[in-house]
């Protein structure tokens, strides 16, 4: 079982991208959805994982930045 | 069976993203890899699908722009 984290900020781009992406992923991948607008304490965790903007998917040490929604700096 | 197209331009970002992304996708999705540097005639097709930059994954009418590699305009 692979664990992934999808970081977003609730913006329209984030929500649409989430729907598109999650449908495509291997059903064996368990994805935790993290709304950084509602959980700003986790912004540091996202940054430490290499996230520069949202939406982004983090899997192990890899970051996939997707359709640009917002820079992480703008969420602080 | 879902068909998708992964457009890239052979840049390091494109190749690394391809490896990360393809591992995560549902094995039932068949992905055609299109190297726009080697097949510039297909740039128009990518643009028509809504691709603005590579790498990008196109599925049905949805486009996922991933870790920025190059603007499509720079490939012409």
Backbone of each chain as nested JSON, in Angstrom:
{
  "chains": [
    {"id": "A", "residues": [
      {"number": 1, "name": "UNK", "atoms": {"N": [0.839, -1.208, 0.0], "CA": [0.0, 0.0, 0.0], "C": [0.868, 1.248, 0.0]}},
      {"number": 2, "name": "UNK", "atoms": {"N": [0.664, 2.088, -0.987], "CA": [1.394, 3.351, -1.062], "C": [0.536, 4.456, -0.46]}},
      {"number": 3, "name": "UNK", "atoms": {"N": [1.174, 5.291, 0.334], "CA": [0.462, 6.428, 0.904], "C": [0.893, 7.706, 0.2]}},
      {"number": 4, "name": "UNK", "atoms": {"N": [-0.064, 8.551, -0.066], "CA": [0.232, 9.828, -0.708], "C": [-0.538, 10.917, 0.022]}},
      {"number": 5, "name": "UNK", "atoms": {"N": [-0.083, 12.145, -0.15], "CA": [-0.801, 13.277, 0.443], "C": [-1.103, 14.283, -0.656]}},
      {"number": 6, "name": "UNK", "atoms": {"N": [-2.342, 14.68, -0.733], "CA": [-2.752, 15.7, -1.705], "C": [-2.977, 16.991, -0.927]}},
      {"number": 7, "name": "UNK", "atoms": {"N": [-2.115, 17.973, -1.163], "CA": [-2.24, 19.267, -0.49], "C": [-3.003, 20.221, -1.39]}},
      {"number": 8, "name": "UNK", "atoms": {"N": [-3.971, 20.883, -0.818], "CA": [-4.71, 21.866, -1.611], "C": [-5.147, 23.001, -0.697]}},
      {"number": 9, "name": "UNK", "atoms": {"N": [-5.823, 23.976, -1.284], "CA": [-6.236, 25.13, -0.489], "C": [-7.697, 25.469, -0.748]}},
      {"number": 10, "name": "UNK", "atoms": {"N": [-8.422, 24.501, -1.265], "CA": [-9.853, 24.711, -1.451], "C": [-10.226, 25.567, -2.643]}},
      {"number": 11, "name": "UNK", "atoms": {"N": [-9.243, 25.983, -3.425], "CA": [-9.535, 26.834, -4.573], "C": [-10.168, 25.994, -5.686]}},
      {"number": 12, "name": "UNK", "atoms": {"N": [-10.874, 26.665, -6.609], "CA": [-11.544, 25.91, -7.686], "C": [-10.583, 25.022, -8.473]}},
      {"number": 13, "name": "UNK", "atoms": {"N": [-9.382, 25.52, -8.755], "CA": [-8.402, 24.708, -9.49], "C": [-8.058, 23.451, -8.694]}},
      {"number": 14, "name": "UNK", "atoms": {"N": [-7.891, 23.642, -7.372], "CA": [-7.524, 22.506, -6.509], "C": [-8.597, 21.424, -6.529]}},
      {"number": 15, "name": "UNK", "atoms": {"N": [-9.837, 21.844, -6.439], "CA": [-10.945, 20.896, -6.342], "C": [-11.119, 20.142, -7.655]}},
      {"number": 16, "name": "UNK", "atoms": {"N": [-11.043, 20.867, -8.763], "CA": [-11.199, 20.223, -10.06], "C": [-10.049, 19.25, -10.317]}},
      {"number": 17, "name": "UNK", "atoms": {"N": [-8.85, 19.683, -9.962], "CA": [-7.68, 18.835, -10.176], "C": [-7.758, 17.585, -9.305]}},
      {"number": 18, "name": "UNK", "atoms": {"N": [-8.234, 17.761, -8.096], "CA": [-8.38, 16.615, -7.187], "C": [-9.286, 15.558, -7.81]}},
      {"number": 19, "name": "UNK", "atoms": {"N": [-10.419, 16.017, -8.345], "CA": [-11.36, 15.057, -8.939], "C": [-10.727, 14.328, -10.109]}},
      {"number": 20, "name": "UNK", "atoms": {"N": [-10.03, 15.069, -10.965], "CA": [-9.401, 14.458, -12.139], "C": [-8.31, 13.486, -11.718]}},
      {"number": 21, "name": "UNK", "atoms": {"N": [-7.46, 13.932, -10.803], "CA": [-6.304, 13.13, -10.42], "C": [-6.702, 11.87, -9.667]}},
      {"number": 22, "name": "UNK", "atoms": {"N": [-7.584, 12.014, -8.709], "CA": [-7.887, 10.858, -7.857], "C": [-8.536, 9.719, -8.644]}},
      {"number": 23, "name": "UNK", "atoms": {"N": [-9.265, 10.087, -9.675], "CA": [-9.877, 9.053, -10.528], "C": [-8.832, 8.239, -11.281]}},
      {"number": 24, "name": "UNK", "atoms": {"N": [-7.686, 8.863, -11.517], "CA": [-6.663, 8.225, -12.356], "C": [-5.695, 7.366, -11.564]}},
      {"number": 25, "name": "UNK", "atoms": {"N": [-5.648, 7.606, -10.256], "CA": [-4.628, 6.921, -9.461], "C": [-4.972, 5.454, -9.242]}},
      {"number": 26, "name": "UNK", "atoms": {"N": [-3.935, 4.684, -9.062], "CA": [-4.072, 3.271, -8.719], "C": [-4.923, 3.158, -7.454]}},
      {"number": 27, "name": "UNK", "atoms": {"N": [-5.98, 2.34, -7.477], "CA": [-6.848, 2.216, -6.301], "C": [-6.09, 1.756, -5.05]}},
      {"number": 28, "name": "UNK", "atoms": {"N": [-4.899, 1.201, -5.248], "CA": [-4.125, 0.737, -4.095], "C": [-3.429, 1.875, -3.364]}},
      {"number": 29, "name": "UNK", "atoms": {"N": [-3.42, 3.047, -3.974], "CA": [-2.786, 4.19, -3.324], "C": [-3.789, 4.87, -2.401]}},
      {"number": 30, "name": "UNK", "atoms": {"N": [-3.383, 5.002, -1.153], "CA": [-4.248, 5.648, -0.172], "C": [-3.84, 7.117, -0.111]}},
      {"number": 31, "name": "UNK", "atoms": {"N": [-4.777, 7.996, -0.414], "CA": [-4.45, 9.416, -0.49], "C": [-5.087, 10.177, 0.672]}},
      {"number": 32, "name": "UNK", "atoms": {"N": [-4.256, 10.849, 1.432], "CA": [-4.759, 11.74, 2.475], "C": [-4.931, 13.126, 1.865]}},
      {"number": 33, "name": "UNK", "atoms": {"N": [-6.107, 13.711, 2.015], "CA": [-6.376, 15.044, 1.479], "C": [-6.116, 16.056, 2.585]}},
      {"number": 34, "name": "UNK", "atoms": {"N": [-5.233, 17.002, 2.338], "CA": [-4.89, 18.001, 3.357], "C": [-5.255, 19.39, 2.834]}},
      {"number": 35, "name": "UNK", "atoms": {"N": [-6.211, 20.019, 3.48], "CA": [-6.656, 21.367, 3.109], "C": [-5.838, 22.359, 3.94]}},
      {"number": 36, "name": "UNK", "atoms": {"N": [-4.879, 23.002, 3.292], "CA": [-3.963, 23.879, 4.029], "C": [-4.627, 25.171, 4.496]}},
      {"number": 37, "name": "UNK", "atoms": {"N": [-5.748, 25.501, 3.887], "CA": [-6.486, 26.669, 4.367], "C": [-7.122, 26.374, 5.721]}},
      {"number": 38, "name": "UNK", "atoms": {"N": [-7.541, 25.127, 5.897], "CA": [-8.183, 24.735, 7.157], "C": [-7.171, 24.187, 8.163]}},
      {"number": 39, "name": "UNK", "atoms": {"N": [-6.005, 23.789, 7.665], "CA": [-4.984, 23.226, 8.554], "C": [-3.648, 23.925, 8.298]}},
      {"number": 40, "name": "UNK", "atoms": {"N": [-3.609, 25.253, 8.562], "CA": [-2.381, 26.004, 8.253], "C": [-1.159, 25.499, 9.022]}},
      {"number": 41, "name": "UNK", "atoms": {"N": [-1.391, 24.796, 10.109], "CA": [-0.263, 24.263, 10.877], "C": [0.517, 23.234, 10.062]}},
      {"number": 42, "name": "UNK", "atoms": {"N": [-0.097, 22.735, 8.996], "CA": [0.579, 21.714, 8.191], "C": [1.327, 22.302, 6.991]}},
      {"number": 43, "name": "UNK", "atoms": {"N": [1.31, 23.633, 6.863], "CA": [2.045, 24.254, 5.754], "C": [3.537, 23.929, 5.863]}},
      {"number": 44, "name": "UNK", "atoms": {"N": [4.068, 23.961, 7.074], "CA": [5.489, 23.668, 7.265], "C": [5.814, 22.244, 6.825]}},
      {"number": 45, "name": "UNK", "atoms": {"N": [4.909, 21.328, 7.121], "CA": [5.086, 19.926, 6.709], "C": [5.116, 19.824, 5.184]}},
      {"number": 46, "name": "UNK", "atoms": {"N": [4.217, 20.563, 4.534], "CA": [4.18, 20.549, 3.069], "C": [5.47, 21.125, 2.497]}},
      {"number": 47, "name": "UNK", "atoms": {"N": [5.921, 22.222, 3.071], "CA": [7.168, 22.845, 2.612], "C": [8.339, 21.889, 2.768]}},
      {"number": 48, "name": "UNK", "atoms": {"N": [8.379, 21.216, 3.9], "CA": [9.482, 20.288, 4.171], "C": [9.486, 19.149, 3.15]}},
      {"number": 49, "name": "UNK", "atoms": {"N": [8.305, 18.818, 2.618], "CA": [8.208, 17.75, 1.623], "C": [8.573, 18.247, 0.231]}},
      {"number": 50, "name": "UNK", "atoms": {"N": [8.767, 19.577, 0.11], "CA": [9.169, 20.122, -1.178], "C": [8.05, 20.791, -1.951]}},
      {"number": 51, "name": "UNK", "atoms": {"N": [6.897, 20.944, -1.312], "CA": [5.761, 21.571, -1.987], "C": [5.997, 23.077, -2.112]}},
      {"number": 52, "name": "UNK", "atoms": {"N": [5.841, 23.588, -3.335], "CA": [6.022, 25.031, -3.589], "C": [4.685, 25.713, -3.849]}},
      {"number": 53, "name": "UNK", "atoms": {"N": [3.741, 24.953, -4.372], "CA": [2.434, 25.511, -4.686], "C": [1.399, 24.4, -4.552]}},
      {"number": 54, "name": "UNK", "atoms": {"N": [0.15, 24.807, -4.468], "CA": [-0.928, 23.824, -4.426], "C": [-1.797, 23.999, -5.666]}},
      {"number": 55, "name": "UNK", "atoms": {"N": [-2.464, 22.963, -6.126], "CA": [-2.435, 21.625, -5.56], "C": [-1.141, 20.871, -5.86]}},
      {"number": 56, "name": "UNK", "atoms": {"N": [-0.797, 19.95, -4.964], "CA": [0.383, 19.12, -5.153], "C": [0.143, 17.752, -4.526]}},
      {"number": 57, "name": "UNK", "atoms": {"N": [0.718, 16.762, -5.155], "CA": [0.626, 15.401, -4.627], "C": [2.018, 14.978, -4.183]}},
      {"number": 58, "name": "UNK", "atoms": {"N": [2.121, 14.52, -2.945], "CA": [3.41, 14.059, -2.417], "C": [3.343, 12.551, -2.209]}},
      {"number": 59, "name": "UNK", "atoms": {"N": [4.301, 11.862, -2.806], "CA": [4.395, 10.415, -2.642], "C": [5.85, 10.104, -2.332]}},
      {"number": 60, "name": "UNK", "atoms": {"N": [6.069, 9.486, -1.183], "CA": [7.435, 9.225, -0.719], "C": [8.202, 10.541, -0.804]}},
      {"number": 61, "name": "UNK", "atoms": {"N": [9.314, 10.597, -1.522], "CA": [10.085, 11.845, -1.576], "C": [9.844, 12.614, -2.874]}},
      {"number": 62, "name": "UNK", "atoms": {"N": [8.778, 12.244, -3.584], "CA": [8.483, 12.907, -4.853], "C": [7.318, 13.872, -4.695]}},
      {"number": 63, "name": "UNK", "atoms": {"N": [7.418, 15.012, -5.37], "CA": [6.325, 15.978, -5.368], "C": [5.853, 16.202, -6.79]}},
      {"number": 64, "name": "UNK", "atoms": {"N": [4.581, 16.066, -7.001], "CA": [3.987, 16.444, -8.287], "C": [3.194, 17.717, -8.08]}},
      {"number": 65, "name": "UNK", "atoms": {"N": [3.681, 18.799, -8.676], "CA": [2.907, 20.044, -8.655], "C": [1.948, 19.998, -9.822]}},
      {"number": 66, "name": "UNK", "atoms": {"N": [0.692, 20.275, -9.54], "CA": [-0.324, 20.169, -10.585], "C": [-0.865, 21.55, -10.912]}},
      {"number": 67, "name": "UNK", "atoms": {"N": [-1.749, 21.576, -11.91], "CA": [-2.41, 22.823, -12.336], "C": [-2.328, 23.895, -11.253]}},
      {"number": 68, "name": "UNK", "atoms": {"N": [-1.608, 24.944, -11.521], "CA": [-1.305, 25.935, -10.481], "C": [-2.554, 26.56, -9.872]}},
      {"number": 69, "name": "UNK", "atoms": {"N": [-2.633, 26.497, -8.548], "CA": [-3.745, 27.128, -7.843], "C": [-3.265, 28.318, -7.039]}},
      {"number": 70, "name": "UNK", "atoms": {"N": [-2.296, 28.077, -6.145], "CA": [-1.79, 29.133, -5.281], "C": [-0.388, 28.788, -4.813]}},
      {"number": 71, "name": "UNK", "atoms": {"N": [0.432, 29.82, -4.667], "CA": [1.765, 29.611, -4.104], "C": [1.625, 29.372, -2.612]}},
      {"number": 72, "name": "UNK", "atoms": {"N": [2.484, 28.529, -2.075], "CA": [2.417, 28.212, -0.656], "C": [2.603, 29.477, 0.174]}},
      {"number": 73, "name": "UNK", "atoms": {"N": [3.463, 30.361, -0.318], "CA": [3.734, 31.598, 0.421], "C": [2.469, 32.433, 0.602]}},
      {"number": 74, "name": "UNK", "atoms": {"N": [1.544, 32.315, -0.332], "CA": [0.31, 33.108, -0.253], "C": [-0.677, 32.551, 0.768]}},
      {"number": 75, "name": "UNK", "atoms": {"N": [-0.395, 31.354, 1.285], "CA": [-1.324, 30.738, 2.236], "C": [-0.962, 31.045, 3.683]}},
      {"number": 76, "name": "UNK", "atoms": {"N": [0.201, 31.663, 3.862], "CA": [0.659, 31.907, 5.239], "C": [-0.013, 33.132, 5.847]}}
    ]},
    {"id": "B", "residues": [
      {"number": 1, "name": "UNK", "atoms": {"N": [-11.467, 0.618, -20.258], "CA": [-10.068, 1.063, -20.411], "C": [-10.04, 2.556, -20.704]}},
      {"number": 2, "name": "UNK", "atoms": {"N": [-9.33, 3.297, -19.886], "CA": [-9.186, 4.725, -20.097], "C": [-7.89, 4.985, -20.856]}},
      {"number": 3, "name": "UNK", "atoms": {"N": [-7.971, 5.863, -21.836], "CA": [-6.771, 6.227, -22.574], "C": [-6.329, 7.625, -22.167]}},
      {"number": 4, "name": "UNK", "atoms": {"N": [-5.036, 7.779, -22.015], "CA": [-4.489, 9.079, -21.662], "C": [-3.28, 9.351, -22.547]}},
      {"number": 5, "name": "UNK", "atoms": {"N": [-2.923, 10.618, -22.655], "CA": [-1.717, 10.977, -23.406], "C": [-0.824, 11.814, -22.502]}},
      {"number": 6, "name": "UNK", "atoms": {"N": [0.42, 11.411, -22.424], "CA": [1.405, 12.175, -21.649], "C": [2.293, 12.91, -22.64]}},
      {"number": 7, "name": "UNK", "atoms": {"N": [2.16, 14.242, -22.66], "CA": [2.974, 15.058, -23.571], "C": [4.211, 15.546, -22.831]}},
      {"number": 8, "name": "UNK", "atoms": {"N": [5.345, 15.399, -23.454], "CA": [6.56, 15.9, -22.824], "C": [7.519, 16.359, -23.914]}},
      {"number": 9, "name": "UNK", "atoms": {"N": [8.672, 16.872, -23.484], "CA": [9.628, 17.38, -24.462], "C": [11.029, 16.843, -24.18]}},
      {"number": 10, "name": "UNK", "atoms": {"N": [11.089, 15.76, -23.424], "CA": [12.373, 15.12, -23.193], "C": [13.261, 15.818, -22.178]}},
      {"number": 11, "name": "UNK", "atoms": {"N": [12.747, 16.891, -21.56], "CA": [13.565, 17.609, -20.58], "C": [13.661, 16.788, -19.294]}},
      {"number": 12, "name": "UNK", "atoms": {"N": [14.669, 17.09, -18.463], "CA": [14.841, 16.317, -17.23], "C": [13.595, 16.321, -16.336]}},
      {"number": 13, "name": "UNK", "atoms": {"N": [12.943, 17.472, -16.233], "CA": [11.718, 17.542, -15.419], "C": [10.664, 16.598, -15.975]}},
      {"number": 14, "name": "UNK", "atoms": {"N": [10.551, 16.583, -17.311], "CA": [9.54, 15.735, -17.958], "C": [9.779, 14.26, -17.66]}},
      {"number": 15, "name": "UNK", "atoms": {"N": [11.037, 13.85, -17.753], "CA": [11.368, 12.433, -17.593], "C": [11.158, 11.993, -16.152]}},
      {"number": 16, "name": "UNK", "atoms": {"N": [11.588, 12.824, -15.215], "CA": [11.421, 12.474, -13.804], "C": [9.935, 12.431, -13.442]}},
      {"number": 17, "name": "UNK", "atoms": {"N": [9.189, 13.392, -13.948], "CA": [7.757, 13.443, -13.648], "C": [7.046, 12.244, -14.253]}},
      {"number": 18, "name": "UNK", "atoms": {"N": [7.461, 11.867, -15.439], "CA": [6.858, 10.705, -16.095], "C": [7.023, 9.462, -15.226]}},
      {"number": 19, "name": "UNK", "atoms": {"N": [8.247, 9.284, -14.716], "CA": [8.487, 8.097, -13.891], "C": [7.623, 8.112, -12.636]}},
      {"number": 20, "name": "UNK", "atoms": {"N": [7.544, 9.267, -11.994], "CA": [6.746, 9.375, -10.767], "C": [5.264, 9.153, -11.053]}},
      {"number": 21, "name": "UNK", "atoms": {"N": [4.785, 9.822, -12.079], "CA": [3.356, 9.786, -12.372], "C": [2.896, 8.408, -12.839]}},
      {"number": 22, "name": "UNK", "atoms": {"N": [3.629, 7.825, -13.75], "CA": [3.143, 6.575, -14.343], "C": [3.065, 5.456, -13.315]}},
      {"number": 23, "name": "UNK", "atoms": {"N": [3.938, 5.505, -12.321], "CA": [3.878, 4.499, -11.25], "C": [2.608, 4.611, -10.424]}},
      {"number": 24, "name": "UNK", "atoms": {"N": [2.045, 5.814, -10.384], "CA": [0.907, 6.069, -9.506], "C": [-0.433, 5.802, -10.166]}},
      {"number": 25, "name": "UNK", "atoms": {"N": [-0.419, 5.765, -11.493], "CA": [-1.691, 5.661, -12.201], "C": [-2.277, 4.26, -12.109]}},
      {"number": 26, "name": "UNK", "atoms": {"N": [-3.576, 4.22, -12.198], "CA": [-4.299, 2.96, -12.254], "C": [-3.751, 2.129, -13.411]}},
      {"number": 27, "name": "UNK", "atoms": {"N": [-3.389, 0.873, -13.156], "CA": [-2.828, 0.043, -14.228], "C": [-3.785, -0.125, -15.407]}},
      {"number": 28, "name": "UNK", "atoms": {"N": [-5.057, 0.168, -15.192], "CA": [-6.018, 0.02, -16.281], "C": [-5.961, 1.183, -17.266]}},
      {"number": 29, "name": "UNK", "atoms": {"N": [-5.248, 2.237, -16.902], "CA": [-5.151, 3.375, -17.806], "C": [-4.002, 3.144, -18.783]}},
      {"number": 30, "name": "UNK", "atoms": {"N": [-4.33, 3.245, -20.042], "CA": [-3.317, 3.064, -21.076], "C": [-2.802, 4.453, -21.452]}},
      {"number": 31, "name": "UNK", "atoms": {"N": [-1.508, 4.662, -21.282], "CA": [-0.948, 5.988, -21.515], "C": [-0.06, 5.987, -22.759]}},
      {"number": 32, "name": "UNK", "atoms": {"N": [-0.4, 6.861, -23.68], "CA": [0.466, 7.063, -24.837], "C": [1.45, 8.179, -24.497]}},
      {"number": 33, "name": "UNK", "atoms": {"N": [2.729, 7.931, -24.682], "CA": [3.755, 8.934, -24.402], "C": [4.066, 9.663, -25.707]}},
      {"number": 34, "name": "UNK", "atoms": {"N": [3.915, 10.981, -25.708], "CA": [4.155, 11.772, -26.917], "C": [5.291, 12.756, -26.662]}},
      {"number": 35, "name": "UNK", "atoms": {"N": [6.39, 12.575, -27.359], "CA": [7.561, 13.455, -27.228], "C": [7.43, 14.547, -28.28]}},
      {"number": 36, "name": "UNK", "atoms": {"N": [7.051, 15.74, -27.845], "CA": [6.766, 16.824, -28.794], "C": [8.026, 17.363, -29.46]}},
      {"number": 37, "name": "UNK", "atoms": {"N": [9.174, 17.099, -28.85], "CA": [10.42, 17.486, -29.503], "C": [10.667, 16.627, -30.733]}},
      {"number": 38, "name": "UNK", "atoms": {"N": [10.298, 15.371, -30.624], "CA": [10.502, 14.441, -31.744], "C": [9.302, 14.397, -32.682]}},
      {"number": 39, "name": "UNK", "atoms": {"N": [8.147, 14.855, -32.198], "CA": [6.937, 14.831, -33.024], "C": [6.278, 16.204, -32.997]}},
      {"number": 40, "name": "UNK", "atoms": {"N": [6.986, 17.23, -33.521], "CA": [6.444, 18.594, -33.447], "C": [5.121, 18.756, -34.178]}},
      {"number": 41, "name": "UNK", "atoms": {"N": [4.835, 17.852, -35.096], "CA": [3.561, 17.933, -35.807], "C": [2.387, 17.733, -34.858]}},
      {"number": 42, "name": "UNK", "atoms": {"N": [2.66, 17.183, -33.68], "CA": [1.573, 16.938, -32.734], "C": [1.382, 18.065, -31.724]}},
      {"number": 43, "name": "UNK", "atoms": {"N": [2.174, 19.144, -31.861], "CA": [2.006, 20.279, -30.938], "C": [0.594, 20.863, -31.071]}},
      {"number": 44, "name": "UNK", "atoms": {"N": [0.102, 20.954, -32.302], "CA": [-1.238, 21.511, -32.524], "C": [-2.305, 20.661, -31.826]}},
      {"number": 45, "name": "UNK", "atoms": {"N": [-2.095, 19.353, -31.869], "CA": [-3.037, 18.433, -31.206], "C": [-3.027, 18.671, -29.692]}},
      {"number": 46, "name": "UNK", "atoms": {"N": [-1.827, 18.855, -29.137], "CA": [-1.708, 19.105, -27.699], "C": [-2.394, 20.418, -27.334]}},
      {"number": 47, "name": "UNK", "atoms": {"N": [-2.15, 21.442, -28.149], "CA": [-2.774, 22.748, -27.894], "C": [-4.291, 22.643, -27.94]}},
      {"number": 48, "name": "UNK", "atoms": {"N": [-4.79, 21.909, -28.917], "CA": [-6.239, 21.758, -29.059], "C": [-6.835, 21.058, -27.837]}},
      {"number": 49, "name": "UNK", "atoms": {"N": [-6.035, 20.224, -27.187], "CA": [-6.513, 19.519, -26.001], "C": [-6.426, 20.393, -24.75]}},
      {"number": 50, "name": "UNK", "atoms": {"N": [-5.814, 21.577, -24.897], "CA": [-5.74, 22.486, -23.763], "C": [-4.387, 22.514, -23.069]}},
      {"number": 51, "name": "UNK", "atoms": {"N": [-3.403, 21.847, -23.655], "CA": [-2.07, 21.818, -23.049], "C": [-1.389, 23.173, -23.231]}},
      {"number": 52, "name": "UNK", "atoms": {"N": [-0.875, 23.723, -22.129], "CA": [-0.19, 25.022, -22.175], "C": [1.312, 24.839, -21.975]}},
      {"number": 53, "name": "UNK", "atoms": {"N": [1.666, 23.783, -21.243], "CA": [3.081, 23.529, -20.966], "C": [3.272, 22.029, -20.814]}},
      {"number": 54, "name": "UNK", "atoms": {"N": [4.503, 21.601, -20.915], "CA": [4.808, 20.19, -20.691], "C": [5.695, 20.072, -19.452]}},
      {"number": 55, "name": "UNK", "atoms": {"N": [5.674, 18.94, -18.766], "CA": [4.839, 17.791, -19.052], "C": [3.366, 18.009, -18.68]}},
      {"number": 56, "name": "UNK", "atoms": {"N": [2.494, 17.304, -19.409], "CA": [1.062, 17.37, -19.136], "C": [0.43, 16.027, -19.47]}},
      {"number": 57, "name": "UNK", "atoms": {"N": [-0.566, 15.692, -18.699], "CA": [-1.317, 14.458, -18.937], "C": [-2.723, 14.848, -19.377]}},
      {"number": 58, "name": "UNK", "atoms": {"N": [-3.153, 14.314, -20.509], "CA": [-4.491, 14.598, -21.019], "C": [-5.33, 13.327, -20.92]}},
      {"number": 59, "name": "UNK", "atoms": {"N": [-6.478, 13.462, -20.269], "CA": [-7.406, 12.341, -20.148], "C": [-8.783, 12.872, -20.486]}},
      {"number": 60, "name": "UNK", "atoms": {"N": [-9.402, 12.29, -21.507], "CA": [-10.688, 12.787, -21.994], "C": [-10.541, 14.296, -22.219]}},
      {"number": 61, "name": "UNK", "atoms": {"N": [-11.372, 15.12, -21.584], "CA": [-11.261, 16.566, -21.821], "C": [-10.532, 17.28, -20.68]}},
      {"number": 62, "name": "UNK", "atoms": {"N": [-9.84, 16.505, -19.85], "CA": [-9.132, 17.107, -18.714], "C": [-7.629, 17.158, -18.982]}},
      {"number": 63, "name": "UNK", "atoms": {"N": [-7.012, 18.243, -18.563], "CA": [-5.561, 18.368, -18.688], "C": [-4.954, 18.553, -17.307]}},
      {"number": 64, "name": "UNK", "atoms": {"N": [-3.98, 17.748, -16.985], "CA": [-3.209, 17.956, -15.762], "C": [-1.831, 18.468, -16.169]}},
      {"number": 65, "name": "UNK", "atoms": {"N": [-1.556, 19.723, -15.847], "CA": [-0.214, 20.251, -16.066], "C": [0.612, 19.883, -14.847]}},
      {"number": 66, "name": "UNK", "atoms": {"N": [1.778, 19.305, -15.094], "CA": [2.61, 18.843, -13.982], "C": [3.866, 19.698, -13.896]}},
      {"number": 67, "name": "UNK", "atoms": {"N": [4.655, 19.39, -12.874], "CA": [5.947, 20.079, -12.653], "C": [6.436, 20.758, -13.93]}},
      {"number": 68, "name": "UNK", "atoms": {"N": [6.485, 22.061, -13.916], "CA": [6.747, 22.808, -15.138], "C": [8.081, 22.464, -15.789]}},
      {"number": 69, "name": "UNK", "atoms": {"N": [8.015, 22.123, -17.073], "CA": [9.233, 21.835, -17.821], "C": [9.474, 22.894, -18.875]}},
      {"number": 70, "name": "UNK", "atoms": {"N": [8.501, 23.097, -19.758], "CA": [8.655, 24.054, -20.841], "C": [7.291, 24.505, -21.326]}},
      {"number": 71, "name": "UNK", "atoms": {"N": [7.206, 25.762, -21.725], "CA": [5.966, 26.267, -22.311], "C": [5.841, 25.703, -23.72]}},
      {"number": 72, "name": "UNK", "atoms": {"N": [4.627, 25.431, -24.128], "CA": [4.402, 24.867, -25.448], "C": [4.936, 25.809, -26.532]}},
      {"number": 73, "name": "UNK", "atoms": {"N": [4.781, 27.1, -26.288], "CA": [5.227, 28.094, -27.272], "C": [6.737, 27.982, -27.528]}},
      {"number": 74, "name": "UNK", "atoms": {"N": [7.471, 27.526, -26.534], "CA": [8.919, 27.423, -26.687], "C": [9.329, 26.204, -27.518]}},
      {"number": 75, "name": "UNK", "atoms": {"N": [8.392, 25.339, -27.808], "CA": [8.715, 24.123, -28.557], "C": [8.51, 24.296, -30.059]}},
      {"number": 76, "name": "UNK", "atoms": {"N": [7.911, 25.426, -30.425], "CA": [7.581, 25.62, -31.85], "C": [8.804, 26.071, -32.651]}}
    ]}
  ]
}
